């Protein structure tokens, strides 16, 4: 949600800021703005509602704004409607403090009342204007410079934030502060950068620092300095980003989403090979055999598609390991009085590693003394740093809001955990262990074969571009597959879709089926195949159009369904990795047929960093 870019150097700042903001469009936004300073001259602010292209036009692609220091922002509205007035950057009335902000200030109303009593006036509906003027208040009250003003603000504010701040008295510098919202510092030759995510600055540098929670930073043309909440300067370890700028480009595809769907074979293979060496799974050292044997309960906590990964893994882990598994929505986990087992393991799954609800669930688990494992795709992210152990997926940068390759990489990580737990706990023998690993090795090629037949799915999707309702059904692992297929459809096509456990249809939902309603059944589990097909027949009797998704060899479904989709055979524990790909493609092609913005669906953000 929202995007921040900052630049200090010798080049003109505005074009660099615009390019950086464009690289962050995938995060979701409704307005954008720039604040640029030329030496000791006052800061110039330009803002626009809508896409970055509007801001480009207002600034002649940044050429009309002189200055080599600046900050930029894309806003996803929380407090106040999307508008030019509410967009960032915000400034104190005298221009003493100018800032952009990601996150949410929970006690902004209380702070606003305090500032009004001290003579401040407010012109927007945002919580960001409040925090900007609070910084200004402390800066003027204590007259001790940016560090003191920021530190006192950080102590006073409740909520999450990543702040990039310009101070009138400190030309050529950008100050930053962070709590629970991602922010990185990049350093290059005679230039420094601030960004909320790596792609914004990857064209300029691969050398970055991660600002820790409740820490501050200052960048200028010579580099970066970091400070703790006490104002003491601290040392930071520099990280070199391994993937290059091309990884964040479309590579000839019309949309990032289609590019990332096609990158799934590589993402799966890279994640698999990061943990499998010489035919054996090597988990992170913290997950040693003694700990694995001691675990008596697994809790998988996640949001959105990562939650659907957890739903699929629940079936796999319980069947292979014999350990009870609960899957919890992170947004509910911290608000329920769950009695966590002291010998449990909480697995937090997050693509960005910054998901606010998941981060809160992680911290809640640690406070209760329960071991935590993070499955994340972003090195140095908050969840990765704070978990007791971390399994990094190697999906590379994922730009489209609707996740595809990160989802597939998370599944692989979960499969590997399940197989290793089963082996260590004596639930499977060496032959089964090797067999499961060998089967995982076949998945990248099988995903590639599915992608070779996508034109047929495009034809099918075009028939339902005007649909009003789509239902996805399945049982067991197939229900988890249906959940992700439904989400892919609704989030990018805006068609109402629902996923149901097939056996629940008769308990109310079947009343929604009418002539022409599309029902997509997932049929990858042989023991449940006939039961789900029977549920589909019940829908057909009420006028539904049936699509069946199953594995090669189950050609008898063509006697029942109107459209059949086949994926290669695999061990049924791993069926999600293959079955999800046609559903991703169907959602994509429906969205394209409807003329929608596939990569940046309305109202959504890639990284959800507020509750």
URQUI-V187711 format. One record per pair of residues at least 12 apart in sequence whose ideal C-beta (glycine too) atoms are under 6 Angstrom apart, sorted by sequence separation. I is the first residue (numbers start at 1). GAP is how many residues later the second one is. D is the distance in Angstrom with one decimal. If there is no record, write none. Layout:
i | gap | d
I | GAP | D
I | GAP | D
This chain:
i | gap | d
5 | 12 | 5.2
34 | 12 | 5.3
46 | 12 | 5.7
75 | 12 | 5.0
88 | 12 | 4.3
164 | 12 | 5.4
486 | 12 | 6.0
567 | 12 | 5.7
46 | 13 | 5.5
75 | 13 | 5.5
120 | 13 | 5.1
183 | 13 | 5.8
215 | 13 | 6.0
314 | 13 | 5.0
374 | 13 | 3.6
472 | 13 | 4.8
486 | 13 | 3.9
548 | 13 | 3.8
33 | 14 | 3.6
135 | 14 | 5.2
138 | 14 | 4.4
163 | 14 | 4.6
182 | 14 | 5.6
348 | 14 | 4.9
395 | 14 | 4.2
472 | 14 | 4.3
552 | 14 | 5.1
5 | 15 | 3.5
73 | 15 | 3.9
138 | 15 | 5.8
186 | 15 | 4.3
214 | 15 | 5.0
372 | 15 | 4.6
521 | 15 | 4.6
546 | 15 | 4.3
5 | 16 | 5.6
32 | 16 | 5.8
162 | 16 | 5.0
188 | 16 | 5.3
311 | 16 | 5.4
372 | 16 | 4.9
373 | 16 | 4.8
374 | 16 | 4.5
375 | 16 | 4.9
377 | 16 | 4.7
393 | 16 | 3.7
483 | 16 | 4.3
546 | 16 | 5.2
547 | 16 | 4.5
548 | 16 | 5.1
549 | 16 | 4.6
551 | 16 | 5.8
552 | 16 | 5.9
17 | 17 | 5.5
188 | 17 | 4.0
310 | 17 | 4.2
371 | 17 | 5.3
393 | 17 | 5.8
419 | 17 | 4.9
482 | 17 | 4.1
545 | 17 | 5.3
552 | 17 | 5.5
565 | 17 | 5.0
3 | 18 | 6.0
31 | 18 | 4.7
112 | 18 | 4.9
115 | 18 | 5.4
135 | 18 | 5.0
161 | 18 | 5.5
176 | 18 | 5.6
377 | 18 | 5.1
551 | 18 | 4.8
108 | 19 | 3.7
111 | 19 | 5.2
134 | 19 | 5.2
160 | 19 | 5.9
162 | 19 | 4.0
186 | 19 | 4.5
346 | 19 | 4.1
470 | 19 | 5.8
14 | 20 | 5.8
32 | 20 | 5.1
160 | 20 | 3.8
161 | 20 | 5.6
174 | 20 | 5.9
187 | 20 | 5.3
393 | 20 | 5.5
519 | 20 | 4.7
3 | 21 | 3.3
44 | 21 | 5.8
146 | 21 | 5.3
160 | 21 | 4.7
162 | 21 | 4.0
362 | 21 | 5.8
14 | 22 | 5.2
105 | 22 | 3.9
108 | 22 | 4.5
186 | 22 | 4.9
307 | 22 | 5.9
391 | 22 | 5.0
479 | 22 | 4.8
13 | 23 | 5.2
32 | 23 | 4.7
111 | 23 | 5.6
154 | 23 | 5.7
353 | 23 | 3.8
359 | 23 | 5.5
3 | 24 | 5.0
184 | 24 | 4.8
185 | 24 | 4.4
346 | 24 | 5.4
359 | 24 | 5.5
362 | 24 | 6.0
298 | 25 | 5.5
353 | 25 | 4.3
470 | 25 | 5.9
519 | 25 | 4.5
523 | 25 | 5.8
78 | 26 | 5.4
105 | 26 | 5.5
184 | 26 | 5.8
331 | 26 | 4.3
334 | 26 | 5.2
344 | 26 | 5.2
345 | 26 | 5.2
346 | 26 | 4.9
347 | 26 | 4.9
348 | 26 | 5.0
349 | 26 | 4.6
350 | 26 | 5.3
351 | 26 | 4.9
352 | 26 | 5.6
513 | 26 | 5.1
73 | 27 | 3.8
101 | 27 | 4.2
150 | 27 | 4.8
192 | 27 | 3.8
209 | 27 | 4.6
297 | 27 | 5.4
298 | 27 | 4.6
299 | 27 | 5.2
300 | 27 | 4.7
301 | 27 | 4.9
303 | 27 | 4.9
330 | 27 | 3.8
334 | 27 | 5.5
354 | 27 | 5.4
469 | 27 | 5.2
470 | 27 | 4.2
471 | 27 | 5.6
472 | 27 | 4.5
473 | 27 | 5.2
475 | 27 | 5.0
517 | 27 | 4.9
518 | 27 | 5.2
519 | 27 | 5.6
520 | 27 | 4.6
521 | 27 | 5.2
522 | 27 | 5.0
523 | 27 | 4.1
524 | 27 | 5.8
533 | 27 | 5.9
38 | 28 | 4.5
183 | 28 | 5.1
302 | 28 | 5.9
330 | 28 | 4.3
333 | 28 | 4.3
340 | 28 | 5.3
353 | 28 | 2.5
354 | 28 | 5.5
467 | 28 | 5.4
474 | 28 | 5.9
515 | 28 | 3.6
36 | 29 | 4.4
38 | 29 | 3.6
71 | 29 | 5.2
146 | 29 | 4.7
209 | 29 | 5.9
301 | 29 | 5.0
377 | 29 | 5.1
473 | 29 | 4.3
513 | 29 | 4.5
514 | 29 | 5.6
516 | 29 | 6.0
22 | 30 | 5.5
37 | 30 | 4.9
164 | 30 | 5.2
334 | 30 | 4.8
340 | 30 | 4.9
353 | 30 | 4.3
502 | 30 | 4.6
505 | 30 | 5.4
549 | 30 | 5.7
21 | 31 | 5.4
36 | 31 | 4.2
190 | 31 | 5.5
207 | 31 | 5.5
208 | 31 | 5.4
330 | 31 | 4.5
353 | 31 | 4.9
513 | 31 | 5.1
37 | 32 | 4.7
185 | 32 | 5.6
192 | 32 | 5.7
301 | 32 | 5.2
99 | 33 | 4.8
178 | 33 | 4.5
207 | 33 | 5.8
350 | 33 | 5.4
502 | 33 | 4.1
36 | 34 | 3.7
49 | 34 | 5.7
162 | 34 | 6.0
179 | 34 | 5.8
206 | 34 | 5.4
35 | 35 | 6.0
49 | 35 | 4.9
97 | 35 | 5.6
179 | 35 | 5.6
206 | 35 | 4.3
348 | 35 | 5.7
375 | 35 | 5.6
35 | 36 | 5.2
187 | 36 | 5.4
47 | 37 | 5.1
187 | 37 | 5.9
18 | 38 | 6.0
34 | 38 | 4.8
86 | 38 | 5.0
90 | 38 | 5.2
97 | 38 | 5.1
375 | 38 | 4.8
85 | 39 | 5.5
86 | 39 | 5.8
90 | 39 | 4.7
97 | 39 | 4.3
177 | 39 | 4.8
185 | 39 | 4.8
33 | 40 | 5.5
47 | 40 | 4.5
86 | 40 | 5.2
96 | 40 | 5.4
309 | 40 | 5.7
482 | 40 | 5.2
92 | 41 | 5.5
176 | 41 | 4.5
481 | 41 | 4.5
32 | 42 | 4.8
90 | 42 | 4.6
203 | 42 | 5.0
175 | 43 | 5.2
198 | 43 | 5.7
202 | 43 | 4.7
306 | 43 | 4.1
18 | 44 | 5.0
31 | 44 | 4.8
45 | 44 | 5.5
92 | 44 | 3.9
297 | 44 | 4.3
306 | 44 | 5.9
478 | 44 | 3.9
14 | 45 | 6.0
29 | 45 | 3.5
80 | 45 | 2.9
173 | 45 | 5.7
174 | 45 | 5.2
296 | 45 | 5.6
299 | 45 | 6.0
29 | 46 | 5.7
79 | 46 | 5.7
80 | 46 | 4.9
478 | 46 | 5.7
15 | 47 | 3.8
29 | 47 | 5.2
30 | 47 | 5.5
79 | 47 | 4.9
173 | 47 | 5.0
296 | 47 | 4.6
297 | 47 | 4.1
298 | 47 | 5.2
299 | 47 | 4.7
300 | 47 | 4.8
301 | 47 | 5.4
302 | 47 | 4.1
478 | 47 | 5.5
525 | 47 | 5.6
14 | 48 | 3.1
28 | 48 | 5.0
79 | 48 | 4.6
172 | 48 | 5.5
295 | 48 | 6.0
469 | 48 | 5.7
470 | 48 | 4.7
471 | 48 | 4.8
472 | 48 | 5.0
473 | 48 | 5.2
474 | 48 | 3.7
477 | 48 | 5.7
199 | 49 | 4.2
294 | 49 | 5.4
476 | 49 | 5.1
295 | 50 | 4.9
14 | 51 | 4.0
21 | 51 | 5.0
31 | 51 | 5.5
107 | 51 | 4.5
467 | 51 | 5.6
524 | 51 | 3.8
30 | 52 | 3.7
105 | 52 | 5.7
106 | 52 | 4.6
303 | 52 | 5.6
351 | 52 | 5.8
476 | 52 | 5.5
17 | 53 | 5.3
21 | 53 | 5.5
42 | 53 | 5.6
106 | 53 | 4.0
475 | 53 | 4.2
13 | 54 | 5.5
33 | 54 | 4.9
35 | 54 | 4.0
105 | 54 | 4.5
303 | 54 | 5.6
464 | 54 | 5.4
13 | 55 | 5.4
17 | 55 | 3.7
33 | 55 | 5.2
43 | 55 | 4.9
104 | 55 | 5.0
303 | 55 | 6.0
351 | 55 | 4.2
524 | 55 | 5.3
13 | 56 | 5.9
31 | 56 | 3.6
33 | 56 | 5.4
104 | 56 | 5.9
13 | 57 | 3.6
103 | 57 | 3.8
475 | 57 | 5.3
522 | 57 | 5.8
10 | 58 | 6.0
103 | 58 | 3.9
9 | 59 | 5.9
101 | 60 | 5.7
102 | 60 | 4.4
301 | 60 | 4.6
8 | 61 | 4.9
349 | 61 | 5.6
101 | 62 | 5.4
7 | 63 | 5.8
35 | 63 | 4.9
99 | 64 | 5.7
100 | 64 | 5.2
6 | 65 | 4.5
99 | 66 | 4.3
150 | 66 | 5.3
5 | 67 | 4.5
98 | 68 | 4.4
4 | 69 | 5.8
3 | 71 | 4.2
96 | 72 | 4.8
2 | 73 | 5.7
2 | 74 | 5.0
1 | 75 | 4.5
103 | 78 | 4.1
151 | 78 | 5.6
102 | 79 | 4.8
147 | 80 | 5.8
151 | 80 | 5.8
147 | 84 | 4.8
402 | 86 | 6.0
402 | 89 | 5.4
402 | 90 | 5.1
71 | 93 | 4.6
102 | 94 | 5.7
481 | 95 | 5.4
488 | 95 | 5.9
492 | 95 | 5.7
4 | 96 | 5.5
484 | 96 | 5.6
488 | 96 | 5.5
321 | 97 | 6.0
493 | 97 | 4.4
4 | 98 | 5.7
305 | 98 | 4.8
320 | 98 | 4.7
477 | 98 | 5.9
481 | 98 | 4.8
485 | 98 | 3.3
489 | 98 | 4.4
493 | 98 | 4.5
488 | 99 | 3.7
492 | 99 | 4.2
2 | 100 | 4.3
321 | 100 | 4.4
309 | 101 | 4.5
313 | 101 | 3.9
317 | 101 | 4.5
321 | 101 | 4.9
493 | 101 | 6.0
286 | 102 | 5.8
287 | 102 | 5.6
305 | 102 | 4.9
309 | 102 | 5.6
316 | 102 | 5.0
320 | 102 | 4.1
69 | 103 | 5.6
286 | 103 | 3.6
460 | 103 | 5.6
284 | 105 | 4.9
322 | 105 | 5.4
321 | 106 | 5.7
492 | 106 | 5.6
492 | 109 | 5.0
491 | 110 | 5.5
450 | 117 | 5.7
449 | 119 | 5.9
274 | 120 | 5.5
271 | 122 | 4.9
446 | 122 | 4.2
43 | 123 | 5.8
271 | 123 | 4.8
270 | 124 | 3.9
457 | 125 | 5.8
461 | 125 | 5.0
465 | 125 | 5.6
267 | 128 | 4.2
457 | 128 | 4.7
461 | 128 | 3.4
465 | 128 | 3.7
292 | 129 | 5.5
457 | 129 | 5.7
461 | 129 | 4.6
465 | 129 | 5.2
40 | 131 | 5.3
450 | 131 | 4.7
454 | 131 | 5.2
458 | 131 | 4.6
462 | 131 | 4.9
39 | 132 | 5.9
292 | 132 | 4.5
439 | 132 | 4.8
446 | 132 | 5.7
443 | 134 | 5.2
447 | 134 | 5.8
281 | 135 | 5.3
289 | 135 | 4.9
283 | 137 | 5.7
260 | 138 | 5.8
267 | 138 | 4.1
271 | 138 | 4.4
281 | 139 | 4.4
260 | 140 | 5.7
268 | 140 | 5.5
272 | 140 | 5.4
239 | 141 | 5.9
264 | 141 | 4.8
267 | 141 | 5.9
271 | 141 | 4.6
275 | 141 | 5.3
263 | 142 | 5.0
267 | 142 | 4.6
256 | 143 | 4.1
257 | 143 | 3.8
261 | 143 | 4.9
256 | 144 | 4.2
260 | 144 | 4.9
264 | 144 | 4.7
268 | 144 | 5.4
257 | 145 | 5.8
260 | 145 | 4.7
247 | 149 | 5.2
248 | 149 | 4.8
247 | 150 | 5.3
243 | 153 | 5.3
6 | 158 | 4.7
4 | 160 | 5.4
315 | 161 | 5.8
315 | 162 | 4.9
312 | 165 | 5.7
411 | 165 | 5.9
8 | 166 | 5.7
411 | 166 | 5.4
6 | 168 | 4.6
272 | 168 | 5.7
312 | 168 | 3.9
311 | 169 | 3.9
210 | 170 | 4.2
182 | 172 | 4.4
308 | 172 | 5.9
268 | 175 | 5.5
269 | 175 | 4.4
308 | 175 | 4.7
23 | 176 | 4.3
24 | 176 | 5.1
268 | 176 | 5.0
308 | 176 | 4.2
23 | 177 | 4.8
265 | 179 | 3.9
10 | 180 | 5.7
20 | 180 | 3.9
404 | 180 | 5.2
9 | 181 | 5.8
9 | 182 | 3.0
265 | 182 | 4.8
264 | 183 | 5.2
265 | 183 | 4.8
8 | 184 | 5.1
7 | 186 | 5.7
6 | 188 | 3.4
262 | 189 | 6.0
5 | 190 | 5.3
4 | 192 | 4.3
3 | 193 | 5.3
5 | 195 | 5.0
199 | 198 | 5.9
400 | 199 | 4.6
401 | 200 | 5.7
401 | 203 | 5.1
401 | 205 | 5.0
8 | 211 | 5.5
8 | 212 | 5.3
9 | 212 | 5.3
8 | 213 | 5.5
354 | 253 | 5.5
355 | 253 | 5.6
356 | 253 | 5.2
356 | 254 | 5.5
352 | 255 | 4.1
354 | 255 | 5.4
356 | 255 | 5.4
316 | 257 | 4.8
312 | 264 | 4.4
261 | 323 | 5.4
257 | 331 | 5.7
257 | 341 | 5.1
257 | 342 | 5.7
255 | 343 | 4.5
256 | 343 | 4.8
255 | 344 | 5.2
26 | 373 | 4.4
26 | 375 | 5.9
181 | 428 | 4.9
104 | 506 | 4.3
76 | 529 | 5.3
25 | 575 | 6.0
28 | 576 | 5.4
28 | 577 | 3.2
27 | 578 | 5.4
27 | 579 | 4.7
26 | 580 | 5.0
27 | 580 | 6.0
1 | 604 | 3.8
1 | 607 | 6.0
1 | 608 | 5.3
